[in-house]
């Protein structure tokens, strides 16, 4: 088929008529499908159900240091959970704090703490005239919502397949002391599924920020979330790289088992230098008497070690892979060569990033909604919900069944075609 951008007005009008008829047919089906959030499917959640039974009521519910996990105590995680999350994060357990059920919550807290109390003795951000964060775009909407909530000014930094534009990052952080952080999803990024290259990680570790309290918010949410056994991305470990570069305090590395066990009921952790973790602890010991140690114990008993985690992630991949492949095949078959969209083909994570013709994303999402398919809101992948080109859409294939996903993907490509034709005719 001819590229849409090479069609004349008559050809586009004829095409629009055809697409309008197809759209009316789809609408009449009264679909109610959801491709909006990166949630595991019910079948994925079923994979962890045995975890519900690993702690028998008659069992000794003590952790390896003899503390009764049913009671208060052990503020920063039982040792076996630190070991498990340490292996998952590729850091020494001594550099880990285990938190509660959500890493996003810990990111929010870290910003809140920096606002009210400052970072390691520096001026609290709330006392400064200006606080800024760098935001690689497109990125994770919930990161941007946190910085927006605290009134932190966000600066877009373009993403590349190797990671954020590091020339821009280096230039900005070295000159502007009001830049206090950067949001990063370094592996299988949300939404593009890109993994930062070795060079990018090395450049991050060697940053020379003007602000002593600048921190990299390294959200390694998808560290072991591969789709393929034989085609996995590799990410250089940032903490060791920062230490090597003489910048040990530069990074907070977040992780959780949300998309390993149960989202919202997993365990979260932060890895950082000892000085940073001590800073975290001063806040944490006022905030809580301790997190859920029974859940920590449950995770350790169920997964045991990194091999256990990896084996489990292979089961997730077996369920996720066909969904990614279905969406990618549909995009290729229906949109390939038409010149109206580009998309990523990740090796892991939860998302596919789609870029439409400029000025079409909102229309595509609105049309999909009209046809009964909910997509992540257009603009959500940018700070303040403002995509300057109105072109990026995040596709989340994990939650629907394969059958529903097939229908949703067909609706999506139809909406892309229709919105593109309308744009070209406008
Ligand atoms: N970070 C990223 C990049 C995510 O995509 C998500 C969930 O989609 C989260 C964090 C949420 O993590 P948690 O459930 O640990 O709060």
Boltz pocket constraint, residues with backbone or C-beta under 6 A from the ligand:
constraints:
  - pocket:
      binder: B
      contacts: [[A, 38], [A, 101], [A, 102], [A, 103], [A, 104], [A, 105], [A, 140], [A, 185], [A, 190], [A, 219], [A, 221], [A, 255], [A, 256], [A, 257], [A, 258], [A, 263], [A, 264], [A, 268]]
      max_distance: 6.0
